[in-house]
Amino acid sequence: MLDQLFNIVKQFGQDTVVNNPEVPNEYNPEIMADATKTIASGFQNVRAGGGFQNILDLFKGGGNAG
């Protein structure tokens, strides 16, 4: 599941960061690493708060929007 999430970060990062002429290429790896670390940290916080099952449900398509 986390691999899928990190692949999504790479996919969106490709368009948002790598293909962005306003972001110097030498910063691309650092920006992508920071984005991945931020998401992983967020998941750790959610897990610590007992909400990890809700995230799993979203990946399974069982999450409720309300």
PDB file of N, CA, C, O and CB in Angstrom:
ATOM      1  N   MET A   1       0.821  -1.185   0.000  1.00  0.00           N
ATOM      2  CA  MET A   1       0.000   0.000   0.000  1.00  0.00           C
ATOM      3  C   MET A   1       0.869   1.254   0.000  1.00  0.00           C
ATOM      4  O   MET A   1       0.610   2.182  -0.767  1.00  0.00           O
ATOM      5  CB  MET A   1      -0.936  -0.005   1.200  1.00  0.00           C
ATOM      6  N   LEU A   2       1.888   1.295   0.843  1.00  0.00           N
ATOM      7  CA  LEU A   2       2.753   2.470   0.868  1.00  0.00           C
ATOM      8  C   LEU A   2       3.512   2.628  -0.439  1.00  0.00           C
ATOM      9  O   LEU A   2       3.776   3.746  -0.880  1.00  0.00           O
ATOM     10  CB  LEU A   2       3.732   2.382   2.029  1.00  0.00           C
ATOM     11  N   ASP A   3       3.862   1.499  -1.059  1.00  0.00           N
ATOM     12  CA  ASP A   3       4.524   1.583  -2.357  1.00  0.00           C
ATOM     13  C   ASP A   3       3.628   2.272  -3.374  1.00  0.00           C
ATOM     14  O   ASP A   3       4.096   3.077  -4.179  1.00  0.00           O
ATOM     15  CB  ASP A   3       4.915   0.189  -2.855  1.00  0.00           C
ATOM     16  N   GLN A   4       2.334   1.953  -3.338  1.00  0.00           N
ATOM     17  CA  GLN A   4       1.385   2.600  -4.242  1.00  0.00           C
ATOM     18  C   GLN A   4       1.331   4.098  -3.981  1.00  0.00           C
ATOM     19  O   GLN A   4       1.301   4.901  -4.913  1.00  0.00           O
ATOM     20  CB  GLN A   4      -0.012   1.984  -4.090  1.00  0.00           C
ATOM     21  N   LEU A   5       1.319   4.457  -2.731  1.00  0.00           N
ATOM     22  CA  LEU A   5       1.268   5.868  -2.360  1.00  0.00           C
ATOM     23  C   LEU A   5       2.516   6.605  -2.843  1.00  0.00           C
ATOM     24  O   LEU A   5       2.418   7.703  -3.390  1.00  0.00           O
ATOM     25  CB  LEU A   5       1.119   6.015  -0.841  1.00  0.00           C
ATOM     26  N   PHE A   6       3.672   6.009  -2.642  1.00  0.00           N
ATOM     27  CA  PHE A   6       4.908   6.647  -3.062  1.00  0.00           C
ATOM     28  C   PHE A   6       5.000   6.727  -4.586  1.00  0.00           C
ATOM     29  O   PHE A   6       5.590   7.665  -5.122  1.00  0.00           O
ATOM     30  CB  PHE A   6       6.106   5.891  -2.502  1.00  0.00           C
ATOM     31  N   ASN A   7       4.422   5.752  -5.281  1.00  0.00           N
ATOM     32  CA  ASN A   7       4.370   5.822  -6.736  1.00  0.00           C
ATOM     33  C   ASN A   7       3.479   6.972  -7.196  1.00  0.00           C
ATOM     34  O   ASN A   7       3.758   7.610  -8.212  1.00  0.00           O
ATOM     35  CB  ASN A   7       3.866   4.499  -7.315  1.00  0.00           C
ATOM     36  N   ILE A   8       2.419   7.233  -6.455  1.00  0.00           N
ATOM     37  CA  ILE A   8       1.555   8.376  -6.766  1.00  0.00           C
ATOM     38  C   ILE A   8       2.319   9.672  -6.572  1.00  0.00           C
ATOM     39  O   ILE A   8       2.196  10.597  -7.374  1.00  0.00           O
ATOM     40  CB  ILE A   8       0.287   8.366  -5.886  1.00  0.00           C
ATOM     41  N   VAL A   9       3.108   9.741  -5.508  1.00  0.00           N
ATOM     42  CA  VAL A   9       3.936  10.930  -5.272  1.00  0.00           C
ATOM     43  C   VAL A   9       4.886  11.127  -6.448  1.00  0.00           C
ATOM     44  O   VAL A   9       5.039  12.244  -6.944  1.00  0.00           O
ATOM     45  CB  VAL A   9       4.735  10.800  -3.939  1.00  0.00           C
ATOM     46  N   LYS A  10       5.519  10.058  -6.893  1.00  0.00           N
ATOM     47  CA  LYS A  10       6.433  10.156  -8.033  1.00  0.00           C
ATOM     48  C   LYS A  10       5.699  10.618  -9.289  1.00  0.00           C
ATOM     49  O   LYS A  10       6.196  11.455 -10.044  1.00  0.00           O
ATOM     50  CB  LYS A  10       7.113   8.805  -8.289  1.00  0.00           C
ATOM     51  N   GLN A  11       4.502  10.055  -9.500  1.00  0.00           N
ATOM     52  CA  GLN A  11       3.726  10.398 -10.691  1.00  0.00           C
ATOM     53  C   GLN A  11       3.365  11.888 -10.696  1.00  0.00           C
ATOM     54  O   GLN A  11       3.599  12.583 -11.684  1.00  0.00           O
ATOM     55  CB  GLN A  11       2.449   9.539 -10.764  1.00  0.00           C
ATOM     56  N   PHE A  12       2.802  12.366  -9.603  1.00  0.00           N
ATOM     57  CA  PHE A  12       2.421  13.774  -9.530  1.00  0.00           C
ATOM     58  C   PHE A  12       3.647  14.676  -9.445  1.00  0.00           C
ATOM     59  O   PHE A  12       3.639  15.792  -9.964  1.00  0.00           O
ATOM     60  CB  PHE A  12       1.512  14.015  -8.327  1.00  0.00           C
ATOM     61  N   GLY A  13       4.687  14.198  -8.800  1.00  0.00           N
ATOM     62  CA  GLY A  13       5.912  14.969  -8.710  1.00  0.00           C
ATOM     63  C   GLY A  13       6.571  15.160 -10.065  1.00  0.00           C
ATOM     64  O   GLY A  13       7.212  16.180 -10.314  1.00  0.00           O
ATOM     65  N   GLN A  14       6.414  14.188 -10.928  1.00  0.00           N
ATOM     66  CA  GLN A  14       6.975  14.304 -12.276  1.00  0.00           C
ATOM     67  C   GLN A  14       6.411  15.530 -12.975  1.00  0.00           C
ATOM     68  O   GLN A  14       7.156  16.309 -13.569  1.00  0.00           O
ATOM     69  CB  GLN A  14       6.683  13.035 -13.102  1.00  0.00           C
ATOM     70  N   ASP A  15       5.101  15.702 -12.904  1.00  0.00           N
ATOM     71  CA  ASP A  15       4.472  16.849 -13.556  1.00  0.00           C
ATOM     72  C   ASP A  15       4.693  18.137 -12.783  1.00  0.00           C
ATOM     73  O   ASP A  15       4.995  19.178 -13.369  1.00  0.00           O
ATOM     74  CB  ASP A  15       2.988  16.604 -13.723  1.00  0.00           C
ATOM     75  N   THR A  16       4.544  18.066 -11.471  1.00  0.00           N
ATOM     76  CA  THR A  16       4.579  19.268 -10.649  1.00  0.00           C
ATOM     77  C   THR A  16       5.987  19.792 -10.406  1.00  0.00           C
ATOM     78  O   THR A  16       6.193  21.003 -10.323  1.00  0.00           O
ATOM     79  CB  THR A  16       3.918  18.999  -9.338  1.00  0.00           C
ATOM     80  N   VAL A  17       6.945  18.901 -10.292  1.00  0.00           N
ATOM     81  CA  VAL A  17       8.305  19.309  -9.935  1.00  0.00           C
ATOM     82  C   VAL A  17       9.266  19.125 -11.110  1.00  0.00           C
ATOM     83  O   VAL A  17       9.865  20.089 -11.587  1.00  0.00           O
ATOM     84  CB  VAL A  17       8.799  18.508  -8.722  1.00  0.00           C
ATOM     85  N   VAL A  18       9.407  17.899 -11.567  1.00  0.00           N
ATOM     86  CA  VAL A  18      10.439  17.584 -12.554  1.00  0.00           C
ATOM     87  C   VAL A  18      10.199  18.310 -13.878  1.00  0.00           C
ATOM     88  O   VAL A  18      11.138  18.844 -14.469  1.00  0.00           O
ATOM     89  CB  VAL A  18      10.495  16.079 -12.792  1.00  0.00           C
ATOM     90  N   ASN A  19       8.965  18.333 -14.340  1.00  0.00           N
ATOM     91  CA  ASN A  19       8.656  18.973 -15.618  1.00  0.00           C
ATOM     92  C   ASN A  19       8.350  20.461 -15.479  1.00  0.00           C
ATOM     93  O   ASN A  19       7.922  21.102 -16.439  1.00  0.00           O
ATOM     94  CB  ASN A  19       7.486  18.279 -16.266  1.00  0.00           C
ATOM     95  N   ASN A  20       8.564  21.000 -14.307  1.00  0.00           N
ATOM     96  CA  ASN A  20       8.287  22.411 -14.050  1.00  0.00           C
ATOM     97  C   ASN A  20       9.556  23.227 -14.307  1.00  0.00           C
ATOM     98  O   ASN A  20      10.547  23.076 -13.592  1.00  0.00           O
ATOM     99  CB  ASN A  20       7.776  22.622 -12.589  1.00  0.00           C
ATOM    100  N   PRO A  21       9.528  24.087 -15.322  1.00  0.00           N
ATOM    101  CA  PRO A  21      10.734  24.856 -15.636  1.00  0.00           C
ATOM    102  C   PRO A  21      11.109  25.870 -14.549  1.00  0.00           C
ATOM    103  O   PRO A  21      12.232  26.373 -14.538  1.00  0.00           O
ATOM    104  CB  PRO A  21      10.543  25.577 -16.947  1.00  0.00           C
ATOM    105  N   GLU A  22      10.191  26.171 -13.648  1.00  0.00           N
ATOM    106  CA  GLU A  22      10.484  27.123 -12.573  1.00  0.00           C
ATOM    107  C   GLU A  22      11.231  26.482 -11.406  1.00  0.00           C
ATOM    108  O   GLU A  22      11.732  27.181 -10.526  1.00  0.00           O
ATOM    109  CB  GLU A  22       9.199  27.742 -12.070  1.00  0.00           C
ATOM    110  N   VAL A  23      11.303  25.145 -11.402  1.00  0.00           N
ATOM    111  CA  VAL A  23      12.037  24.436 -10.347  1.00  0.00           C
ATOM    112  C   VAL A  23      13.364  23.981 -10.935  1.00  0.00           C
ATOM    113  O   VAL A  23      13.386  23.152 -11.844  1.00  0.00           O
ATOM    114  CB  VAL A  23      11.214  23.212  -9.784  1.00  0.00           C
ATOM    115  N   PRO A  24      14.468  24.514 -10.427  1.00  0.00           N
ATOM    116  CA  PRO A  24      15.781  24.081 -10.934  1.00  0.00           C
ATOM    117  C   PRO A  24      15.968  22.576 -10.744  1.00  0.00           C
ATOM    118  O   PRO A  24      15.631  22.031  -9.693  1.00  0.00           O
ATOM    119  CB  PRO A  24      16.918  24.848 -10.221  1.00  0.00           C
ATOM    120  N   ASN A  25      16.500  21.920 -11.750  1.00  0.00           N
ATOM    121  CA  ASN A  25      16.641  20.457 -11.741  1.00  0.00           C
ATOM    122  C   ASN A  25      17.441  19.935 -10.560  1.00  0.00           C
ATOM    123  O   ASN A  25      17.184  18.827 -10.090  1.00  0.00           O
ATOM    124  CB  ASN A  25      17.292  20.000 -13.014  1.00  0.00           C
ATOM    125  N   GLU A  26      18.397  20.700 -10.072  1.00  0.00           N
ATOM    126  CA  GLU A  26      19.211  20.194  -8.968  1.00  0.00           C
ATOM    127  C   GLU A  26      18.416  20.051  -7.671  1.00  0.00           C
ATOM    128  O   GLU A  26      18.872  19.389  -6.738  1.00  0.00           O
ATOM    129  CB  GLU A  26      20.393  21.111  -8.740  1.00  0.00           C
ATOM    130  N   TYR A  27      17.228  20.665  -7.601  1.00  0.00           N
ATOM    131  CA  TYR A  27      16.384  20.561  -6.411  1.00  0.00           C
ATOM    132  C   TYR A  27      15.348  19.435  -6.500  1.00  0.00           C
ATOM    133  O   TYR A  27      14.701  19.109  -5.505  1.00  0.00           O
ATOM    134  CB  TYR A  27      15.678  21.873  -6.177  1.00  0.00           C
ATOM    135  N   ASN A  28      15.193  18.852  -7.665  1.00  0.00           N
ATOM    136  CA  ASN A  28      14.152  17.830  -7.852  1.00  0.00           C
ATOM    137  C   ASN A  28      14.240  16.670  -6.863  1.00  0.00           C
ATOM    138  O   ASN A  28      13.233  16.342  -6.234  1.00  0.00           O
ATOM    139  CB  ASN A  28      14.228  17.287  -9.249  1.00  0.00           C
ATOM    140  N   PRO A  29      15.406  16.034  -6.699  1.00  0.00           N
ATOM    141  CA  PRO A  29      15.468  14.903  -5.766  1.00  0.00           C
ATOM    142  C   PRO A  29      15.111  15.296  -4.328  1.00  0.00           C
ATOM    143  O   PRO A  29      14.421  14.551  -3.631  1.00  0.00           O
ATOM    144  CB  PRO A  29      16.858  14.294  -5.792  1.00  0.00           C
ATOM    145  N   GLU A  30      15.575  16.450  -3.896  1.00  0.00           N
ATOM    146  CA  GLU A  30      15.300  16.891  -2.524  1.00  0.00           C
ATOM    147  C   GLU A  30      13.814  17.172  -2.320  1.00  0.00           C
ATOM    148  O   GLU A  30      13.249  16.816  -1.286  1.00  0.00           O
ATOM    149  CB  GLU A  30      16.121  18.145  -2.192  1.00  0.00           C
ATOM    150  N   ILE A  31      13.188  17.801  -3.292  1.00  0.00           N
ATOM    151  CA  ILE A  31      11.756  18.097  -3.193  1.00  0.00           C
ATOM    152  C   ILE A  31      10.948  16.813  -3.150  1.00  0.00           C
ATOM    153  O   ILE A  31      10.030  16.684  -2.340  1.00  0.00           O
ATOM    154  CB  ILE A  31      11.297  18.971  -4.371  1.00  0.00           C
ATOM    155  N   MET A  32      11.278  15.863  -4.010  1.00  0.00           N
ATOM    156  CA  MET A  32      10.551  14.596  -4.039  1.00  0.00           C
ATOM    157  C   MET A  32      10.751  13.824  -2.733  1.00  0.00           C
ATOM    158  O   MET A  32       9.809  13.223  -2.216  1.00  0.00           O
ATOM    159  CB  MET A  32      11.007  13.743  -5.236  1.00  0.00           C
ATOM    160  N   ALA A  33      11.962  13.839  -2.205  1.00  0.00           N
ATOM    161  CA  ALA A  33      12.229  13.156  -0.931  1.00  0.00           C
ATOM    162  C   ALA A  33      11.452  13.810   0.201  1.00  0.00           C
ATOM    163  O   ALA A  33      10.896  13.115   1.052  1.00  0.00           O
ATOM    164  CB  ALA A  33      13.737  13.169  -0.611  1.00  0.00           C
ATOM    165  N   ASP A  34      11.407  15.136   0.221  1.00  0.00           N
ATOM    166  CA  ASP A  34      10.652  15.839   1.261  1.00  0.00           C
ATOM    167  C   ASP A  34       9.168  15.524   1.183  1.00  0.00           C
ATOM    168  O   ASP A  34       8.517  15.341   2.211  1.00  0.00           O
ATOM    169  CB  ASP A  34      10.868  17.342   1.148  1.00  0.00           C
ATOM    170  N   ALA A  35       8.631  15.462  -0.022  1.00  0.00           N
ATOM    171  CA  ALA A  35       7.207  15.133  -0.179  1.00  0.00           C
ATOM    172  C   ALA A  35       6.922  13.730   0.345  1.00  0.00           C
ATOM    173  O   ALA A  35       5.927  13.511   1.036  1.00  0.00           O
ATOM    174  CB  ALA A  35       6.781  15.243  -1.662  1.00  0.00           C
ATOM    175  N   THR A  36       7.782  12.795   0.022  1.00  0.00           N
ATOM    176  CA  THR A  36       7.602  11.417   0.487  1.00  0.00           C
ATOM    177  C   THR A  36       7.700  11.340   2.006  1.00  0.00           C
ATOM    178  O   THR A  36       6.897  10.660   2.645  1.00  0.00           O
ATOM    179  CB  THR A  36       8.646  10.490  -0.156  1.00  0.00           C
ATOM    180  N   LYS A  37       8.681  12.033   2.589  1.00  0.00           N
ATOM    181  CA  LYS A  37       8.841  12.024   4.045  1.00  0.00           C
ATOM    182  C   LYS A  37       7.640  12.662   4.737  1.00  0.00           C
ATOM    183  O   LYS A  37       7.203  12.188   5.785  1.00  0.00           O
ATOM    184  CB  LYS A  37      10.125  12.758   4.445  1.00  0.00           C
ATOM    185  N   THR A  38       7.114  13.720   4.162  1.00  0.00           N
ATOM    186  CA  THR A  38       5.959  14.394   4.753  1.00  0.00           C
ATOM    187  C   THR A  38       4.748  13.482   4.773  1.00  0.00           C
ATOM    188  O   THR A  38       4.032  13.417   5.773  1.00  0.00           O
ATOM    189  CB  THR A  38       5.636  15.675   3.989  1.00  0.00           C
ATOM    190  N   ILE A  39       4.517  12.785   3.686  1.00  0.00           N
ATOM    191  CA  ILE A  39       3.381  11.866   3.619  1.00  0.00           C
ATOM    192  C   ILE A  39       3.571  10.711   4.589  1.00  0.00           C
ATOM    193  O   ILE A  39       2.632  10.330   5.289  1.00  0.00           O
ATOM    194  CB  ILE A  39       3.198  11.334   2.189  1.00  0.00           C
ATOM    195  N   ALA A  40       4.768  10.151   4.639  1.00  0.00           N
ATOM    196  CA  ALA A  40       5.032   9.047   5.566  1.00  0.00           C
ATOM    197  C   ALA A  40       4.845   9.497   7.010  1.00  0.00           C
ATOM    198  O   ALA A  40       4.298   8.754   7.826  1.00  0.00           O
ATOM    199  CB  ALA A  40       6.456   8.501   5.363  1.00  0.00           C
ATOM    200  N   SER A  41       5.290  10.694   7.328  1.00  0.00           N
ATOM    201  CA  SER A  41       5.120  11.224   8.676  1.00  0.00           C
ATOM    202  C   SER A  41       3.644  11.414   9.011  1.00  0.00           C
ATOM    203  O   SER A  41       3.210  11.133  10.128  1.00  0.00           O
ATOM    204  CB  SER A  41       5.867  12.549   8.823  1.00  0.00           C
ATOM    205  N   GLY A  42       2.887  11.888   8.043  1.00  0.00           N
ATOM    206  CA  GLY A  42       1.450  12.046   8.242  1.00  0.00           C
ATOM    207  C   GLY A  42       0.771  10.722   8.534  1.00  0.00           C
ATOM    208  O   GLY A  42      -0.103  10.639   9.397  1.00  0.00           O
ATOM    209  N   PHE A  43       1.176   9.685   7.811  1.00  0.00           N
ATOM    210  CA  PHE A  43       0.605   8.364   8.065  1.00  0.00           C
ATOM    211  C   PHE A  43       0.982   7.848   9.448  1.00  0.00           C
ATOM    212  O   PHE A  43       0.171   7.206  10.116  1.00  0.00           O
ATOM    213  CB  PHE A  43       1.065   7.376   6.999  1.00  0.00           C
ATOM    214  N   GLN A  44       2.186   8.121   9.873  1.00  0.00           N
ATOM    215  CA  GLN A  44       2.592   7.702  11.215  1.00  0.00           C
ATOM    216  C   GLN A  44       1.746   8.399  12.272  1.00  0.00           C
ATOM    217  O   GLN A  44       1.363   7.786  13.268  1.00  0.00           O
ATOM    218  CB  GLN A  44       4.082   7.997  11.449  1.00  0.00           C
ATOM    219  N   ASN A  45       1.456   9.672  12.060  1.00  0.00           N
ATOM    220  CA  ASN A  45       0.622  10.414  13.004  1.00  0.00           C
ATOM    221  C   ASN A  45      -0.799   9.873  13.028  1.00  0.00           C
ATOM    222  O   ASN A  45      -1.404   9.751  14.093  1.00  0.00           O
ATOM    223  CB  ASN A  45       0.608  11.898  12.649  1.00  0.00           C
ATOM    224  N   VAL A  46      -1.325   9.550  11.864  1.00  0.00           N
ATOM    225  CA  VAL A  46      -2.680   8.995  11.798  1.00  0.00           C
ATOM    226  C   VAL A  46      -2.718   7.643  12.491  1.00  0.00           C
ATOM    227  O   VAL A  46      -3.644   7.346  13.246  1.00  0.00           O
ATOM    228  CB  VAL A  46      -3.152   8.863  10.330  1.00  0.00           C
ATOM    229  N   ARG A  47      -1.700   6.822  12.227  1.00  0.00           N
ATOM    230  CA  ARG A  47      -1.647   5.497  12.848  1.00  0.00           C
ATOM    231  C   ARG A  47      -1.571   5.619  14.363  1.00  0.00           C
ATOM    232  O   ARG A  47      -2.226   4.865  15.082  1.00  0.00           O
ATOM    233  CB  ARG A  47      -0.443   4.698  12.320  1.00  0.00           C
ATOM    234  N   ALA A  48      -0.780   6.558  14.845  1.00  0.00           N
ATOM    235  CA  ALA A  48      -0.644   6.757  16.288  1.00  0.00           C
ATOM    236  C   ALA A  48      -1.955   7.220  16.904  1.00  0.00           C
ATOM    237  O   ALA A  48      -2.228   6.946  18.073  1.00  0.00           O
ATOM    238  CB  ALA A  48       0.460   7.772  16.586  1.00  0.00           C
ATOM    239  N   GLY A  49      -2.763   7.919  16.124  1.00  0.00           N
ATOM    240  CA  GLY A  49      -4.052   8.400  16.607  1.00  0.00           C
ATOM    241  C   GLY A  49      -5.178   7.397  16.438  1.00  0.00           C
ATOM    242  O   GLY A  49      -6.326   7.688  16.775  1.00  0.00           O
ATOM    243  N   GLY A  50      -4.860   6.217  15.918  1.00  0.00           N
ATOM    244  CA  GLY A  50      -5.864   5.166  15.775  1.00  0.00           C
ATOM    245  C   GLY A  50      -6.699   5.263  14.511  1.00  0.00           C
ATOM    246  O   GLY A  50      -7.709   4.568  14.397  1.00  0.00           O
ATOM    247  N   GLY A  51      -6.317   6.096  13.563  1.00  0.00           N
ATOM    248  CA  GLY A  51      -7.111   6.267  12.354  1.00  0.00           C
ATOM    249  C   GLY A  51      -6.591   5.511  11.153  1.00  0.00           C
ATOM    250  O   GLY A  51      -7.035   5.749  10.030  1.00  0.00           O
ATOM    251  N   PHE A  52      -5.653   4.600  11.373  1.00  0.00           N
ATOM    252  CA  PHE A  52      -5.045   3.899  10.245  1.00  0.00           C
ATOM    253  C   PHE A  52      -6.052   3.036   9.493  1.00  0.00           C
ATOM    254  O   PHE A  52      -5.966   2.902   8.272  1.00  0.00           O
ATOM    255  CB  PHE A  52      -3.894   3.039  10.728  1.00  0.00           C
ATOM    256  N   GLN A  53      -6.995   2.457  10.205  1.00  0.00           N
ATOM    257  CA  GLN A  53      -8.000   1.621   9.537  1.00  0.00           C
ATOM    258  C   GLN A  53      -8.824   2.445   8.554  1.00  0.00           C
ATOM    259  O   GLN A  53      -9.223   1.943   7.503  1.00  0.00           O
ATOM    260  CB  GLN A  53      -8.925   0.955  10.573  1.00  0.00           C
ATOM    261  N   ASN A  54      -9.079   3.700   8.889  1.00  0.00           N
ATOM    262  CA  ASN A  54      -9.818   4.570   7.975  1.00  0.00           C
ATOM    263  C   ASN A  54      -9.051   4.774   6.667  1.00  0.00           C
ATOM    264  O   ASN A  54      -9.645   4.804   5.589  1.00  0.00           O
ATOM    265  CB  ASN A  54     -10.098   5.927   8.640  1.00  0.00           C
ATOM    266  N   ILE A  55      -7.749   4.911   6.771  1.00  0.00           N
ATOM    267  CA  ILE A  55      -6.927   5.061   5.572  1.00  0.00           C
ATOM    268  C   ILE A  55      -6.957   3.780   4.751  1.00  0.00           C
ATOM    269  O   ILE A  55      -7.095   3.824   3.529  1.00  0.00           O
ATOM    270  CB  ILE A  55      -5.476   5.424   5.945  1.00  0.00           C
ATOM    271  N   LEU A  56      -6.830   2.650   5.417  1.00  0.00           N
ATOM    272  CA  LEU A  56      -6.894   1.378   4.697  1.00  0.00           C
ATOM    273  C   LEU A  56      -8.226   1.230   3.981  1.00  0.00           C
ATOM    274  O   LEU A  56      -8.276   0.748   2.850  1.00  0.00           O
ATOM    275  CB  LEU A  56      -6.679   0.204   5.658  1.00  0.00           C
ATOM    276  N   ASP A  57      -9.303   1.644   4.634  1.00  0.00           N
ATOM    277  CA  ASP A  57     -10.617   1.573   4.015  1.00  0.00           C
ATOM    278  C   ASP A  57     -10.696   2.424   2.755  1.00  0.00           C
ATOM    279  O   ASP A  57     -11.349   2.036   1.786  1.00  0.00           O
ATOM    280  CB  ASP A  57     -11.678   2.010   4.999  1.00  0.00           C
ATOM    281  N   LEU A  58     -10.036   3.582   2.760  1.00  0.00           N
ATOM    282  CA  LEU A  58     -10.018   4.430   1.570  1.00  0.00           C
ATOM    283  C   LEU A  58      -9.335   3.726   0.408  1.00  0.00           C
ATOM    284  O   LEU A  58      -9.798   3.812  -0.730  1.00  0.00           O
ATOM    285  CB  LEU A  58      -9.315   5.755   1.867  1.00  0.00           C
ATOM    286  N   PHE A  59      -8.233   3.027   0.685  1.00  0.00           N
ATOM    287  CA  PHE A  59      -7.530   2.311  -0.371  1.00  0.00           C
ATOM    288  C   PHE A  59      -8.341   1.112  -0.863  1.00  0.00           C
ATOM    289  O   PHE A  59      -8.195   0.696  -2.012  1.00  0.00           O
ATOM    290  CB  PHE A  59      -6.160   1.851   0.124  1.00  0.00           C
ATOM    291  N   LYS A  60      -9.174   0.570  -0.021  1.00  0.00           N
ATOM    292  CA  LYS A  60     -10.016  -0.557  -0.400  1.00  0.00           C
ATOM    293  C   LYS A  60     -11.302  -0.090  -1.061  1.00  0.00           C
ATOM    294  O   LYS A  60     -12.067  -0.910  -1.568  1.00  0.00           O
ATOM    295  CB  LYS A  60     -10.335  -1.409   0.816  1.00  0.00           C
ATOM    296  N   GLY A  61     -11.550   1.206  -1.063  1.00  0.00           N
ATOM    297  CA  GLY A  61     -12.784   1.732  -1.644  1.00  0.00           C
ATOM    298  C   GLY A  61     -13.929   1.722  -0.662  1.00  0.00           C
ATOM    299  O   GLY A  61     -15.079   1.902  -1.061  1.00  0.00           O
ATOM    300  N   GLY A  62     -13.648   1.516   0.617  1.00  0.00           N
ATOM    301  CA  GLY A  62     -14.704   1.439   1.600  1.00  0.00           C
ATOM    302  C   GLY A  62     -14.829   2.670   2.456  1.00  0.00           C
ATOM    303  O   GLY A  62     -15.579   2.676   3.432  1.00  0.00           O
ATOM    304  N   GLY A  63     -14.099   3.726   2.103  1.00  0.00           N
ATOM    305  CA  GLY A  63     -14.148   4.953   2.898  1.00  0.00           C
ATOM    306  C   GLY A  63     -15.418   5.720   2.673  1.00  0.00           C
ATOM    307  O   GLY A  63     -15.951   5.740   1.564  1.00  0.00           O
ATOM    308  N   ASN A  64     -15.906   6.347   3.703  1.00  0.00           N
ATOM    309  CA  ASN A  64     -17.095   7.174   3.596  1.00  0.00           C
ATOM    310  C   ASN A  64     -16.689   8.631   3.495  1.00  0.00           C
ATOM    311  O   ASN A  64     -15.789   9.082   4.203  1.00  0.00           O
ATOM    312  CB  ASN A  64     -18.032   6.952   4.796  1.00  0.00           C
ATOM    313  N   ALA A  65     -17.345   9.359   2.624  1.00  0.00           N
ATOM    314  CA  ALA A  65     -16.997  10.758   2.404  1.00  0.00           C
ATOM    315  C   ALA A  65     -17.633  11.676   3.439  1.00  0.00           C
ATOM    316  O   ALA A  65     -17.391  12.883   3.402  1.00  0.00           O
ATOM    317  CB  ALA A  65     -17.417  11.185   1.015  1.00  0.00           C
ATOM    318  N   GLY A  66     -18.419  11.163   4.341  1.00  0.00           N
ATOM    319  CA  GLY A  66     -19.072  12.069   5.267  1.00  0.00           C
ATOM    320  C   GLY A  66     -18.970  11.744   6.654  1.00  0.00           C
ATOM    321  O   GLY A  66     -19.499  12.468   7.498  1.00  0.00           O
TER     322      GLY A  66
END
